[in-house]
Amino acid sequence: MSIHFDLSYANIKLSELKNRFDELSLANEKLMKKTGIGNDFLGWVDYPVQYDEREFSRIKQAAKKIQENCDALVVIGIGGSYLGAKAVISALTSPFYNEEPRVKRNAPKIYFAGQNISGKYIENLLALLEDQDVCVNVVSKSGTTTESAIAFRFFKEFLERKYGKDGAKDRIFITTDASKGALKFMATKEGYECFVIPDDIGGRYSVFTAVGLLPIAAAGIDIDAFIAGEKEGYEDYQNPNFDDNPCFQYALYRNVLYNSGKNIEILVDYDPSLEYISEWWKQLFGESDGKDGKGLFPVAVHFSTDLHSMGQMIQDGPKNHFETVLVIDEEQSEIKVLHDDADLEGLNYLAGKKIDAINEKAFKGTLLAHVDGGVPNGIIHLKKLDAFTLGKLIYFFEKACGLDGYLLGVNPFNQPGVEAYKKNMFALLHKPGYEALTTELEERL
Ligand code: PA5
């Protein structure tokens, strides 16, 4: 099995989970038959068997064109419009991918923009890219998201200055709604190549559409293997046999722990390659679950780095959390600790030992310490870190998140809460139409 869920350290009896199996089956039926709340955003559920083959081959052609024409690809998007691509690319390339020589990478450098409102970030990125050949992929379903729209203005101007309007046209790739929105309108007017985010797939569930696939393919990652993993997830995680369905087990485990009084789930990884998988996971569960005063607060920590900071809080702080650990079973590297004749730091007892084997002991030692400290631990084992397994893992989390939302009694496919900050920001920026709120907020500040 490429993904396995181990409950041995979760302080939950399997029988406790099985007692709630009927409830889970009902949630699963609503999800798979698309009859539950938010069902207009369930296109991702059976997307693995609904692929638009023409769109898929256009993505591959565009990725090839980007590879041939660019030193660097700038992906502009925020939230679900960038985190999936960033997560998969970070997981499957070297931690120093952008610094590697082109012959080694065999694909352009990948930068992200429009995921913050920092002038310094945009300014420095534009300066860095001044003498490089650049392509841009703008990803926005609505087409009006402030962060990405601001960034795109800069990069459109940058490309038009460098290559002229016609040259820029060949370097701009748009991923947006099929027929509506400002970005679609602009793309049609300017003649940019466009890819579609289906109506019934929301941002954080869109990694397997062009949103994720175009930048992932441009980075030279095998998207056929990636979607094959997604398809296997679609098939395996329908298995009604609870013992053989790690996705069902994970969904119920987090719900049972939530009902027992835990309100924070900490996702733990032990390799920097997985840091952005954790960031993507945080967005998926945070935006999906946190509604009506309910939901587990998703936190990510990166060990062993954060054992020297957050480790203290997890071990000895209030016991309101549990950990879910992502472990890659296959070793990532062969390098071994060096011998030193002086041995001043007393490290020679490790000489000749693989770094990965030491990391494994760090994981096991931490697991037992945290369990002894009263922190339940569930472990998600990935057999290896490759495109296939990541495709399956992403589907695993998406499905568990949908199931969990239904178990919680919330709509896991909307995000009404994120509108509050936008309304205030627009009012404070004096956006036309917000005049009354502008006066009210300015009086409060
Ligand atoms: O998951 C979501 O739906 C959100 O995080 C969106 O992806 C994010 O707000 C960006 O929206 P858009 O793609 O419309 O620019």
Boltz pocket constraint, residues with backbone or C-beta under 6 A from the ligand:
constraints:
  - pocket:
      binder: B
      contacts: [[A, 78], [A, 79], [A, 80], [A, 81], [A, 139], [A, 140], [A, 141], [A, 142], [A, 143], [A, 144], [A, 145], [A, 148], [A, 202], [A, 203], [A, 204], [A, 205], [A, 287], [A, 415]]
      max_distance: 6.0
